[in-house]
């Protein structure tokens, strides 16, 4: 009964926050300043930590540690989303004035998709226990691939969803203010903003394929998996505006993320023989992030090396 109340309370809480954002903060298109974005990032982090305190009070220390570890993993992996967001907005020439709106609806869609992925992932592991090894191997492979990835590229023209949409729906050549759709000569046309939204949504599916197995290596409790994921996603938009201009300062963060994926993958693979305590996983994940950030600041690569290190 307590867990049911927590589910209802969390869903209502998130709906209220999204409505406030849509009806008040999103009422007019506006460019997010770095100072405001830093404040909102701090707000979401503090809110997540307060929620973590609530989990400790209602569910106990172990679940609280699982939430914190999962949140930290999802938050760190979300940085990779920001790289892609920057390239997508640059590729389509979307002005900062409208990026906030696109990310709002993109995150809303991501919440729905993540919920479906989480439920599917938990169900698969519970019914097909051997799937945990598939997830573990997948994370190790992705982590190694990320470490050796030289350059991140986007190819919207190869996006099958976007290609199908362009075949069946007319699109304007240029943005029309902050609108997703416009009516011209009796026809409804999509604008480049809606095209970008499609790219953002489909890209999140790819990231979910990485992040959901990662959090499942820490906990298989649906409530902990879902809430830690959602808190990381809700803070992603503010984090984007806060650090999009200084991403080059964290040249080695990509390597840190690859180590985290390999670690959680190995954790999954050896779970039958040795269950790594959650507090150790928390220390390892936090330590990897801290080291990669400190190294980026203390030993920044030269200009040519920076592009290679960033990937």
SVG drawing of the C-alpha trace seen along z (x, -y; Angstrom):
<svg xmlns="http://www.w3.org/2000/svg" viewBox="-8 -35 56 53">
<polyline fill="none" stroke="black" stroke-width="0.4" points="0.0,0.0 2.9,-2.4 4.5,-1.8 1.2,-2.4 0.9,-5.7 4.4,-6.6 3.7,-5.8 0.5,-8.0 2.3,-10.8 5.3,-10.8 3.1,-10.8 0.9,-13.6 4.0,-15.6 5.6,-15.2 2.4,-16.2 2.1,-19.3 5.8,-20.3 5.2,-19.8 2.0,-21.8 3.7,-24.7 6.5,-24.6 4.1,-24.5 1.5,-27.1 3.9,-29.5 7.6,-29.2 6.8,-28.0 4.1,-30.6 6.4,-32.6 9.4,-31.5 12.5,-32.8 16.3,-32.1 17.5,-30.5 20.4,-32.4 23.3,-30.5 22.6,-31.9 19.0,-30.8 20.0,-27.4 22.5,-26.9 19.8,-27.8 17.3,-25.4 20.0,-22.6 20.7,-23.1 16.9,-23.1 16.5,-19.7 19.5,-18.2 18.3,-19.4 14.8,-18.1 16.2,-14.7 18.2,-14.6 15.1,-15.5 13.2,-12.8 16.0,-10.4 15.5,-11.4 11.8,-10.5 12.8,-7.1 15.1,-6.6 12.2,-7.5 9.6,-5.3 11.6,-2.4 14.9,-2.2 18.6,-2.8 19.2,-0.2 16.6,-1.6 17.9,-5.1 21.4,-4.0 20.0,-2.4 18.2,-5.5 21.2,-7.7 23.5,-5.4 21.0,-5.0 20.4,-8.8 24.1,-9.5 24.6,-6.9 21.6,-8.3 22.7,-11.9 26.2,-11.2 25.0,-9.3 22.6,-12.2 25.7,-14.3 26.1,-12.3 22.6,-13.5 23.7,-17.0 26.5,-16.5 23.8,-15.2 21.4,-18.1 24.1,-20.6 24.8,-19.0 21.1,-18.6 20.3,-22.2 23.4,-23.4 22.6,-21.1 19.1,-22.4 20.0,-26.0 17.5,-26.3 17.8,-29.5 18.3,-29.4 15.0,-31.2 13.1,-28.0 15.4,-25.3 13.7,-25.4 10.3,-24.5 11.7,-21.6 13.4,-20.2 10.3,-20.5 8.2,-18.3 11.1,-16.1 11.5,-15.3 7.8,-14.8 7.9,-12.1 11.1,-10.7 9.3,-10.1 6.6,-8.0 9.1,-6.0 11.4,-5.5 8.4,-4.2 7.7,-1.6 11.4,-0.6 11.7,-0.2 8.6,2.0 9.8,4.1 13.3,4.4 12.2,5.4 9.8,7.9 12.4,9.5 14.9,9.9 12.3,11.3 11.0,13.9 14.2,14.6 17.0,14.4 19.7,15.1 18.8,11.8 20.9,10.1 24.0,11.5 22.9,10.1 22.5,6.7 25.8,6.9 27.7,7.8 25.9,5.1 27.0,2.4 30.6,3.6 30.7,3.4 29.0,0.0 31.4,-1.3 34.5,-0.1 33.1,-1.5 32.5,-4.9 36.2,-5.0 37.5,-4.6 34.9,-6.7 36.8,-9.4 34.0,-11.7 30.3,-12.0 28.2,-12.6 24.5,-13.0 22.8,-11.9 19.2,-13.0 18.7,-11.9 19.4,-8.3 16.7,-8.5 14.0,-6.1 11.3,-7.7 12.2,-11.2 12.4,-9.8 9.0,-8.2 7.5,-11.4 8.9,-13.5 7.3,-11.2 3.8,-11.5 3.9,-15.1 4.8,-18.4 7.4,-20.5 8.2,-24.2 11.6,-25.3 12.3,-27.6 11.1,-27.8 7.8,-29.7 8.4,-31.4 8.0,-28.8 5.3,-26.8 5.4,-23.1 2.7,-23.2 1.3,-25.9 -1.7,-26.1 -1.0,-27.4 -3.3,-27.3 -5.7,-25.0 -2.9,-22.5 -1.2,-21.7 2.5,-21.8 5.1,-20.8 8.0,-23.2 11.7,-22.4 11.0,-22.7 8.8,-19.6 11.4,-17.8 14.0,-18.5 11.6,-17.2 11.3,-13.9 15.1,-13.6 15.3,-14.3 12.7,-11.8 14.1,-9.0 17.6,-9.8 16.4,-9.3 15.3,-5.8 18.9,-5.0 20.1,-6.5 17.4,-4.6 18.8,-1.3 22.1,-2.2 20.8,-3.7 18.0,-1.3 20.3,1.8 22.8,-0.4 20.2,-1.3 19.0,2.3 22.5,3.4 22.0,1.4 18.3,2.3 15.4,4.1 12.8,2.3 10.5,0.6 9.8,-2.4 13.5,-3.1 14.4,-2.5 11.7,-4.8 12.1,-7.7 15.9,-7.9 15.5,-7.9 12.8,-10.5 14.6,-12.9 17.7,-12.7 15.6,-13.4 13.7,-16.3 17.0,-18.0 18.4,-17.4 17.0,-20.5 18.4,-22.9 21.7,-21.0 21.9,-21.5 21.6,-25.3 23.9,-25.4 26.9,-23.5 26.3,-23.5 28.7,-26.4 31.5,-24.9 31.4,-21.2 34.9,-21.5 36.2,-21.9 35.4,-18.3 37.5,-16.7 38.0,-13.4 34.4,-13.0 33.6,-10.7 36.2,-8.2 34.7,-8.4 31.3,-7.5 32.8,-4.6 34.3,-3.3 31.0,-3.6 29.2,-1.5 31.9,1.2 31.8,1.3 28.0,1.7 28.1,4.2 30.7,6.3 28.6,5.9 25.7,7.5 27.8,10.3 29.2,11.4 26.0,10.8 25.4,14.6 28.9,15.1 29.4,11.9 26.9,9.1 28.8,5.9 27.2,3.8 25.3,0.8 27.5,-1.6 30.6,-0.3 28.9,-0.9 28.0,-4.4 31.6,-5.1 33.0,-3.7 30.6,-5.7 31.1,-8.9 34.9,-8.4 35.1,-7.8 33.1,-10.9 35.1,-13.0 38.4,-11.8 37.4,-12.4 36.2,-16.0 39.3,-16.8 41.7,-15.5 39.8,-17.5 40.4,-20.7 44.0,-20.1 45.3,-18.6 43.3,-20.1 44.4,-18.6 45.7,-20.8 43.3,-22.0 43.9,-19.1 43.9,-16.5 40.7,-18.0 38.6,-17.2 39.9,-13.6 39.4,-13.2 35.9,-14.5 34.8,-11.9"/>
</svg>
